[in-house]
Amino acid sequence: MDCLQTIDLVHRYGSQTVLDGVNLRVPVGSIYGFLGPNGAGKTTTMRVILGLLARQHGDIVIFGQSMRTHRVAILRRVGTLIESPSIYEHLTATENLALLQKIYQCPVHRIAEVLALVGLSGTGSKRAGRFSLGMKQRLSIAIAMLHDPQLLVLDEPTNGLDPNGIAEIRELLRHLNDEHGTTILVSSHLLAEIDRLVTHVGIIDHGKMRFQGTMAELKNLQHTARAVALRTGDDHRATQILVERGLHPTYDGKHIALPPIADHEIAALNRHLVERNIDVHEISVQRNDLEAIFMDLIGART
């Protein structure tokens, strides 16, 4: 069951199409990583979902209801952090939350609860302007969680943080998901960090979805060898022998390249070349890692 869906979402700035038929599917209880290079359409998608940009085409369904007809009711159940933290730097963490507690009309005790949740209970009278960037990000997440939302939408929440700050935000989001059942949509361009955090992933580039599924499904793309490269004492003759074996080699002047073949076939190929008096100087197999898969999906493989 999906917590959030977008249906053929299209958005244009003048003649430039920024979103081109985006169909997100964020399952209930998931941590969904929304990946793409800078400028791919991640922030625009999130702003349209939340009504911060006018929807031009398509529909947005959250909690089974359309944003066309139930926008206010839906947004009461959604917490957000889009781009930079929205906090009053001359106020303490408690004072920041107290302002919004009155707007949300949620219980006063939620202030202490969310401060404890994000690890800011001990900040006391310290003004938010004196917080580290990581503390400001955690305060922004506390603000987003104040009204106990069922869906949390976060745009680049670890942007600009050091490794320790990134790890703190990661553990916080895991805790919210595991212990509170919060569904989380989190955008990032940091593949390695998303790999450590999410259950599902969507990859967008130039406004189009290039992949959507579980992290396990994405990782399954790793298991196929990308290519085999050979360097021999006689590449011209070795290429002829490979053609005779029914293979389809190409030669770039430095290496003989072959399409993906299994490990046992590579071993047999090596033996055959040696038996034909071809010295094999190098055999290399390029396998997919998640970064390579990502680069392939966005068309950036070199």
N, C-alpha and C positions, 0 to 999 in steps of 0.2 A: 504494500500500500504506500502511495506517495504522499508525503507531507506537502511538497511543493511541486508544481508543474508549470512550465511555460509552454505555450502552444503557438508555434510559428511566429515567434517574436521577431519583429522587424523594427529597426530604428535607423533613421537617416538624419545626418546633419547636412542640410542643403542637398547637394547631389551625391554626397558620400554616404554609402551604406555601411553603417557601423555594426549592426546586427542583421544577420541574413537568415531568418528562419530558425532561430534558436529554440530547441526543445529540451529543456532540462527536466530531469526526473530525480527528485531528491526523496529517497525512501524515509518513512517514519523511523526515528531512532538511529539514523545514520550520521556519520560525519562525512560530509560530501566535500571533496576538494575540487575547487573550480580553478583549473590551471590554464595558463596561456602566457605568452610573452607580453611585455608591456605594450599597450595599445591594441591588444587582441579583442577587447570588448567585454572584459570581466566587470569592470566598474560600471560601465553603461548598463549591462544586464542587471546588475544589482540595483542600480538607481531606478531603472524602469520597474523592476519587480516591486520595489517599495513605494512607487508613486512619486519619487523625487524628480523623475523625468516623465513627461506625459507619454502614455502608451500610444504608439502610432498604428500598430497592426499586431494582431494576435491576441492571445488571452493569457491570463495568469490565474492559476488556481492554487489556493493555499488552504489547507484543512478541508479540502473538498468543496470550497466555495470560491466563486469568481471574484476577483478584485474589482470587476466592473460594478458589482451590486452590493458587495459586503466589505468594502475597503476598511471602514472604521472598525468594524467588529474584528476583522482579521488582524489589523495592526495592533490591537490591544493584546494580542497573543504572540507578537513578534518583537524580539530585541535586535538592535542593530548597532553596528560600528562601521561607518563608511568613511574611508579616507582618514583624515587626522582626528585625534581624540577631541571630543567636544566637552571641555571642562572649563570651569571658572578658576583661573589660577590664583586669585586672591582669596579663595575660600579653601577650607579644609576638605578632606574627603567626605566627612560626615555632613558638612554644610552643603556640598555639591549634591549629595544624595537627598538631603532634606528638602531642597527645592523641588526636585522631581517627584519625591514621595507625595507632595501635596498635589502635583499635577496628575499623577497616576492614581491618587487616592488609594494607595496600597497601605497595609499596616505599617506603623512606625517601626516595629521590630524588624522589618525587612532590611532596614539600613544596617543594623549590626550584623544581620545574617549574611548579606552579600559582601560586606567588608571582610568578614571572617573567611568567606568562600574564596576571595581573591587574595587573601593574605595581607590586608591593609588595616587590620584592627588596631595595630600599635602605632599608627601614624599621628594620633592625637591632634594637637593644635598646629601641626606642620601644614603650611599652605601648599596647595597642589602645584603651584609654580616652582616649588623647590624639590618636587619629586623627580626621580630619574625617569627616562623615557619609558622604561619597562613598568615602573609604578604608574605612570600616566595611562599606559595601555591597560593595565589591570583595573584602574579606576574606571576607565571607559567601559570595560566589560562589566564591572559592577553596576554601572548606570544602565547598561543594556539588560542586565539580569534583574533589576530592581522589582519589576512587576511580574516576575516569575514566568517568563515567556516559554512557550513550547518549541519555538523555532528561533534560532540565533543566526543572524546574517552578518558575517564579518568580512570586511574587505582589507586584505593584507594586514592582519593584526600583528604580525611580527616585523613589519617593515622598519628598518633602521635599528633594530635591536641587536645587541651583542649575542654571542652563542648562549650565554647563561640566561639572558632575557628571553630568547627564543624557546629554550627548554622550559622555562617557567610557564610561558603562555601555553605551550603544548600540553604540559601536565594539567594545567587548569582546564583546558578544553576537554581533555580525556575525562577528568573528574566530573565535569558538568554532564557529559554524555553518559558515563557509566553509572554515576550515582543519582543523577536527577532525570535521566531519560531525555535530555534536551537534544533535539535534532539540530545539527549545526551545518550551515553552508559557509565555507570559508574559502576565499579566493587567495591565490598566491602565484608567484612565478618561481618559487623555490621548490623544485621537484623533490630534492632529498628530504626536506622538512615535511612535505605532504606525505611522502612515503612512510614516515614514522607515525603519522597521525590518523589518516583517514581510512574509512571502510569502502567508500565509493569515490569515483573520480570522473570528472568531465574535462575534456581538453578543447579549448576554443582557440581559433586563429583566424584573423581577418573576418571576424563576425560569424564564422561557421563552426559548428561542433564537429571536431575531428574524431573524438572517441567519447564514449560514455559507458560506464559499467563498474563492476567492483574492482577494487585494487588487485584482487587475485586474478581477475580476467586480464587486466593490463599486464601483470607480471607473467602471465602465460605466454605473452608474445616474446618473452626473453629466450625461450627454450630452443628456438630455431637458430641454427648458425646463419650468420649473415652472408658470409662469403669465405672462400678459401683462396689464398694467394701463394704462389710458388715462385721460387727463384732457383734456377738450375744452371748447370755448366753449359747447356745448349738449349736455350729457351725456344728457338725456332723448331728444332727436332722434337723437343718435349711437347710442344703445342700440337704437332702432327700426330704424335702418339696418343695424346688425349682425345683428339678428334676421332681416331681409329677406335677408341674405346666407347664412342658414342656420347662423349661429353661435349660441352660447348664453351671452350675457353676463349678468353680475350687477352690481348697482350698490349700493355701500355708503354713498352720500351724498357720497363724495369721489372715488372712482375707479370706472371701469368695468373689471371683471375678466373675463378670458377664459381658457378652458382652454388648455393648451399648443398652440401652432401654430408652423409652421416660419418661418424668417427671411424667406423670399420672400413668404409669406402676410402677414406683418406689414407689409412694404413695400407690398404691393398694397392692404392695408386702409387704410393711411395715405393713399395716393393717392386711393382711393375717397371717403374722408371729406372730403378737401380739395376734390375735384371736386363734392361735394354741399354746398359752402360751410360745412363744419364746420371751425372752427379747432382744430387738434390742438396742445395745449399741452405734452403729455408722453406718451411711450410708454416704459414700463419693462418689462424682462424679468427675472424672477427665475429664475436657474439654480441647479441643485444644486451645492453643494460638499460635501466629505465631512462637514463638520459638520452641514449641513442634512439629508443623508441619514441620518446617525446619529440626529439629533433626530426625524426622521420614524419611523425604525424603532422607537424607544423611546416613540413617542407623545407627544413633548414639543415638537413644532413649535408656535410661537405664531402 
